[in-house]
Amino acid sequence: METHKSVSVFEPGRACPLDYRYSPALFKQQPAPKLDTLIAAGGLYGNLSSLDDLEAIFKVEQHSQPDHAVELVFNGDFHWFDAQSEWFDEIEQRTAKYTRVRGNVETEFSREGADVGCGCDYPEGTSQDIVDRSNRIEQALAAQAQAHRSRVPGHPGWQALPMLAVRTIGGLRVAVVHGDAWSLAGWRFSSEMDAATLRCLHADSGIDLFVSSHTCQAVWVRSTDPSSSAILNNGAAGMPAFGQPLQGLACRVSTRPFDGPVVMRQRLGPLYCEWLGLNCSTPLFQKQFLSRWPEGSDAYLSYWHRIVSGTTSTLGNCIKERSGESRQE
């Protein structure tokens, strides 16, 4: 049974460290290399089955369009369940071959000073039991991270990874973040984003599309006002987004549609904005998960039901279009 008690925003797991913060204006200062196709997977959570699918998709993209620039980005929390040496090493070695943006999980591996726990910045409505379990999972994982660095001389540490990346696709500026436009662990990129905020966000950041994760809830939000930012949040690559079929999601942004099944496809000017399904709940992953997180363990209590049963969220609940008047130039 989850307990609810009065909590402080300064408690570990609920804190938002100052070094997580940035201004939307920062995005205007970032270089934006040109791409034809971006695949972004936030919240891999150490799931090797999802990683197998992502690498297979990436290879198909490369081989089918060899003249197109394609990039695979892991936008934070690529580690989480993998608090075991061989498992952690494999996730680290395989994801390091691609572009990585750090999440709160990786950022807290080597924090010195104040204890902010997992750095999730959980909102007040989240039960303290969930927060406490996440903090303990982070502690177990951080021990594996430090052991990994001792086995890999010259490892730069995860703080060296950027908090964001900006690309130009089809003439539009696309930003890849873990949280939102204000914080590495921000929760504002949800279905609650309104038209006025999307319009102001575009004016402040110069970003046409934000690709994010962190919230564990998939979201597509755009405004009918073209002078607005849109949000494409994959929720999590390593856990199911909906019910059957049990699939994690990756974001795909491209000048051409994906040549295969998609969970969702929307248009943003010249861009195809898609969710691709990942086989995240395979027997292999479930066996590996239970070998490290058996019944009654912290990760089991927080995540096992979602891994085997999915969520009650539906595709329709995750897609929002806001009505906004176009500004006159």
C-alpha positions as CSV (number, residue, x, y, z in Angstrom):
1,M,0.0,0.0,0.0
2,E,1.4,3.4,-1.0
3,T,1.7,5.9,1.8
4,H,1.0,9.6,1.4
5,K,2.4,12.1,3.8
6,S,3.4,15.8,3.8
7,V,6.5,16.1,1.8
8,S,9.2,18.8,1.3
9,V,10.3,19.7,-2.2
10,F,13.8,19.6,-0.9
11,E,13.7,15.9,0.0
12,P,15.8,13.5,-2.1
13,G,14.0,12.6,-5.2
14,R,11.8,15.7,-5.1
15,A,14.6,18.2,-5.4
16,C,15.4,20.0,-8.7
17,P,19.1,20.8,-8.5
18,L,20.1,24.3,-9.7
19,D,22.5,22.7,-12.2
20,Y,19.5,21.1,-13.9
21,R,18.1,24.4,-14.9
22,Y,18.5,26.3,-18.1
23,S,16.7,29.0,-20.0
24,P,14.7,28.4,-23.2
25,A,16.9,31.1,-24.7
26,L,19.8,28.7,-24.5
27,F,18.5,26.8,-27.5
28,K,19.0,29.7,-29.8
29,Q,22.7,29.6,-29.0
30,Q,23.2,25.9,-30.0
31,P,24.6,24.7,-33.3
32,A,22.1,22.8,-35.3
33,P,23.7,20.3,-37.7
34,K,21.5,19.2,-40.5
35,L,19.8,15.7,-40.5
36,D,17.3,13.9,-42.6
37,T,16.2,11.5,-39.9
38,L,16.4,11.6,-36.1
39,I,15.5,8.6,-33.9
40,A,15.4,9.5,-30.2
41,A,14.9,7.0,-27.3
42,G,14.6,8.4,-23.8
43,G,14.0,6.1,-20.9
44,L,15.6,3.0,-22.2
45,Y,16.1,2.0,-18.6
46,G,18.6,-0.7,-19.4
47,N,16.2,-2.7,-21.5
48,L,18.4,-4.8,-23.9
49,S,15.3,-6.0,-25.9
50,S,14.3,-2.4,-26.7
51,L,18.0,-1.6,-27.5
52,D,18.1,-4.5,-30.0
53,D,15.0,-3.1,-31.8
54,L,16.5,0.4,-31.8
55,E,19.8,-0.7,-33.4
56,A,17.9,-2.8,-35.9
57,I,15.7,0.2,-36.9
58,F,18.8,2.4,-37.1
59,K,20.6,0.0,-39.4
60,V,17.6,-0.3,-41.7
61,E,17.4,3.5,-41.9
62,Q,21.1,3.7,-42.8
63,H,21.0,1.0,-45.5
64,S,17.7,2.0,-47.1
65,Q,18.7,5.6,-47.6
66,P,22.6,5.7,-47.6
67,D,22.6,9.3,-48.9
68,H,20.5,10.5,-45.9
69,A,22.0,11.7,-42.6
70,V,20.5,9.5,-39.9
71,E,21.2,9.9,-36.1
72,L,20.2,7.7,-33.1
73,V,20.0,9.7,-29.9
74,F,19.5,8.3,-26.4
75,N,18.0,11.2,-24.5
76,G,18.6,10.3,-20.9
77,D,17.9,7.5,-18.5
78,F,19.4,4.9,-20.7
79,H,20.5,3.2,-17.4
80,W,18.1,2.3,-14.6
81,F,17.1,-1.4,-14.2
82,D,20.7,-2.5,-15.1
83,A,22.2,-2.4,-11.6
84,Q,24.3,-5.5,-12.3
85,S,27.9,-5.4,-13.6
86,E,27.7,-7.3,-16.9
87,W,24.3,-5.8,-17.7
88,F,25.4,-2.3,-16.9
89,D,28.6,-2.7,-19.0
90,E,26.6,-3.9,-22.0
91,I,24.2,-1.0,-21.9
92,E,27.0,1.5,-21.5
93,Q,29.2,0.1,-24.3
94,R,26.3,-0.2,-26.8
95,T,24.7,3.2,-26.2
96,A,28.0,5.0,-26.2
97,K,28.4,4.2,-29.9
98,Y,25.6,6.8,-30.5
99,T,24.7,10.3,-29.5
100,R,23.7,10.5,-25.8
101,V,22.0,13.3,-23.8
102,R,22.2,12.7,-20.1
103,G,19.1,12.3,-17.9
104,N,18.8,12.7,-14.2
105,V,19.7,9.1,-13.7
106,E,23.2,9.5,-15.3
107,T,23.7,13.0,-13.8
108,E,23.3,11.7,-10.2
109,F,25.9,8.9,-10.7
110,S,28.7,11.1,-9.4
111,R,27.1,14.1,-7.6
112,E,29.1,15.4,-4.7
113,G,27.5,17.4,-1.8
114,A,23.8,17.6,-1.2
115,D,21.8,14.3,-1.7
116,V,19.1,14.8,-4.3
117,G,18.4,11.1,-4.6
118,C,17.4,10.0,-8.1
119,G,17.0,13.6,-9.2
120,C,13.6,12.8,-10.6
121,D,12.0,16.0,-9.3
122,Y,8.8,14.0,-8.5
123,P,5.7,16.3,-8.1
124,E,3.9,16.4,-4.8
125,G,1.2,14.1,-5.9
126,T,3.6,11.2,-6.2
127,S,3.6,8.9,-3.2
128,Q,6.6,9.0,-0.9
129,D,7.0,5.2,-1.3
130,I,7.6,5.6,-5.0
131,V,10.1,8.3,-4.4
132,D,12.0,6.3,-1.7
133,R,12.2,3.3,-3.9
134,S,13.6,5.4,-6.8
135,N,16.2,6.8,-4.5
136,R,17.3,3.3,-3.5
137,I,17.4,2.1,-7.1
138,E,19.6,5.1,-8.0
139,Q,22.0,4.2,-5.1
140,A,22.3,0.7,-6.4
141,L,22.8,1.8,-9.9
142,A,25.4,4.5,-8.9
143,A,27.5,1.9,-7.3
144,Q,27.6,-0.1,-10.6
145,A,28.4,3.1,-12.4
146,Q,31.4,3.8,-10.2
147,A,32.5,0.2,-10.5
148,H,32.3,0.5,-14.3
149,R,34.5,3.6,-14.3
150,S,37.1,1.7,-12.3
151,R,37.1,-1.0,-15.0
152,V,37.3,1.4,-17.9
153,P,40.4,3.7,-17.5
154,G,39.8,7.1,-19.0
155,H,36.0,7.0,-18.8
156,P,35.0,10.7,-18.8
157,G,32.0,10.2,-16.5
158,W,28.4,11.0,-17.4
159,Q,28.5,14.6,-16.3
160,A,30.5,15.2,-19.5
161,L,27.4,14.4,-21.6
162,P,25.3,17.3,-22.8
163,M,21.9,18.1,-21.3
164,L,20.4,18.9,-24.8
165,A,21.1,18.8,-28.5
166,V,19.7,20.8,-31.4
167,R,19.4,19.6,-35.0
168,T,18.0,21.1,-38.3
169,I,15.6,18.7,-40.1
170,G,13.7,19.8,-43.2
171,G,14.6,23.4,-42.4
172,L,13.0,23.3,-38.9
173,R,14.9,23.4,-35.6
174,V,14.5,20.3,-33.5
175,A,15.7,20.1,-29.9
176,V,16.3,16.9,-28.0
177,V,16.1,17.1,-24.3
178,H,15.4,14.7,-21.4
179,G,13.0,16.8,-19.4
180,D,11.6,20.0,-20.8
181,A,12.7,23.5,-22.0
182,W,13.5,24.7,-18.5
183,S,15.0,21.7,-16.7
184,L,16.8,18.4,-17.3
185,A,14.2,16.8,-15.1
186,G,11.3,19.0,-15.9
187,W,7.7,17.6,-16.1
188,R,6.1,20.4,-18.2
189,F,6.2,18.5,-21.5
190,S,2.9,16.8,-20.8
191,S,-0.6,16.9,-22.4
192,E,-1.3,19.9,-20.2
193,M,0.8,22.3,-22.4
194,D,-1.5,25.0,-23.7
195,A,-1.4,27.1,-26.8
196,A,-0.2,30.3,-25.1
197,T,2.8,28.4,-23.6
198,L,3.6,26.7,-26.9
199,R,3.6,30.1,-28.6
200,C,5.8,31.8,-26.0
201,L,8.1,28.8,-26.0
202,H,8.7,29.2,-29.7
203,A,9.4,32.9,-29.3
204,D,11.9,32.3,-26.5
205,S,13.7,29.2,-27.8
206,G,13.4,29.4,-31.6
207,I,12.6,25.6,-31.5
208,D,9.9,24.2,-33.8
209,L,9.8,20.8,-32.2
210,F,11.0,19.5,-28.8
211,V,11.7,15.8,-28.5
212,S,11.6,14.7,-24.9
213,S,11.1,11.9,-22.4
214,H,11.3,11.8,-18.5
215,T,7.6,11.8,-17.7
216,C,7.1,8.1,-18.7
217,Q,3.9,9.2,-20.5
218,A,3.8,9.6,-24.3
219,V,2.6,12.9,-25.5
220,W,2.1,14.7,-28.9
221,V,1.1,18.3,-28.5
222,R,0.9,21.0,-31.1
223,S,-0.9,24.2,-31.8
224,T,-2.8,25.3,-34.9
225,D,-0.7,28.5,-34.6
226,P,2.4,27.9,-36.8
227,S,4.4,30.3,-34.6
228,S,4.4,27.7,-31.8
229,S,6.6,24.9,-30.6
230,A,5.3,21.3,-30.8
231,I,6.1,18.5,-28.3
232,L,6.9,14.9,-29.1
233,N,7.5,12.9,-25.9
234,N,8.1,9.1,-26.2
235,G,7.4,8.4,-22.5
236,A,9.8,5.5,-22.2
237,A,11.6,3.3,-24.7
238,G,12.1,0.5,-22.1
239,M,8.5,0.1,-20.7
240,P,5.1,-0.2,-22.3
241,A,3.3,3.0,-23.2
242,F,-0.1,1.5,-23.5
243,G,-1.8,-1.8,-23.1
244,Q,-1.6,-4.6,-25.6
245,P,0.6,-4.9,-27.5
246,L,3.2,-4.2,-24.8
247,Q,5.5,-1.8,-26.6
248,G,7.9,0.9,-25.6
249,L,8.2,3.9,-27.9
250,A,10.9,5.7,-29.8
251,C,10.5,9.1,-31.5
252,R,11.3,9.4,-35.1
253,V,11.4,12.8,-36.9
254,S,12.2,12.8,-40.6
255,T,11.6,14.4,-44.0
256,R,10.1,11.1,-45.1
257,P,7.7,8.6,-43.6
258,F,9.0,5.5,-41.9
259,D,8.9,2.5,-44.2
260,G,7.2,0.1,-41.8
261,P,4.6,0.0,-39.0
262,V,4.2,3.1,-36.8
263,V,2.2,3.6,-33.6
264,M,1.5,7.2,-34.4
265,R,2.2,9.6,-37.3
266,Q,1.7,13.4,-37.3
267,R,2.9,16.1,-39.6
268,L,4.6,19.3,-38.7
269,G,5.2,21.2,-41.9
270,P,7.7,19.1,-43.9
271,L,8.4,16.7,-41.0
272,Y,6.9,13.3,-40.2
273,C,6.7,13.0,-36.5
274,E,6.2,9.4,-35.4
275,W,6.3,6.9,-32.6
276,L,7.9,3.6,-33.4
277,G,7.0,0.5,-31.3
278,L,9.7,-1.4,-29.4
279,N,9.4,-4.9,-28.1
280,C,10.2,-4.0,-24.5
281,S,8.5,-6.8,-22.5
282,T,10.1,-9.9,-24.0
283,P,10.6,-13.1,-22.0
284,L,14.4,-12.3,-22.1
285,F,14.0,-8.9,-20.6
286,Q,11.5,-10.2,-17.9
287,K,13.9,-12.9,-16.9
288,Q,16.8,-10.5,-16.7
289,F,14.7,-8.0,-14.7
290,L,13.6,-10.6,-12.2
291,S,17.1,-12.0,-11.7
292,R,18.1,-8.5,-10.4
293,W,14.8,-7.3,-9.1
294,P,12.9,-10.2,-7.6
295,E,9.4,-10.0,-6.2
296,G,9.3,-7.5,-3.3
297,S,12.3,-5.5,-4.5
298,D,12.1,-1.8,-5.1
299,A,12.0,-1.9,-8.9
300,Y,9.6,-4.9,-8.8
301,L,7.1,-2.9,-6.6
302,S,7.4,0.2,-8.8
303,Y,7.5,-1.3,-12.3
304,W,6.7,-5.0,-12.7
305,H,3.0,-4.5,-13.2
306,R,3.6,-2.0,-16.0
307,I,6.2,-4.3,-17.6
308,V,3.8,-7.2,-17.8
309,S,0.4,-5.5,-18.1
310,G,1.1,-2.1,-19.7
311,T,-0.8,1.0,-18.8
312,T,-4.4,2.3,-19.0
313,S,-3.3,5.2,-21.2
314,T,-4.6,5.2,-24.8
315,L,-3.2,6.7,-28.0
316,G,-6.1,9.1,-28.2
317,N,-5.4,10.5,-24.7
318,C,-1.8,11.3,-25.7
319,I,-2.5,13.3,-28.8
320,K,-3.5,16.9,-28.3
321,E,-4.0,19.8,-30.7
322,R,-4.4,23.2,-29.3
323,S,-6.3,26.0,-31.0
324,G,-4.2,29.1,-31.4
325,E,-4.5,32.2,-33.5
326,S,-1.7,32.9,-35.9
327,R,0.2,36.0,-35.2
328,Q,0.2,38.6,-37.9
329,E,3.6,39.7,-39.1
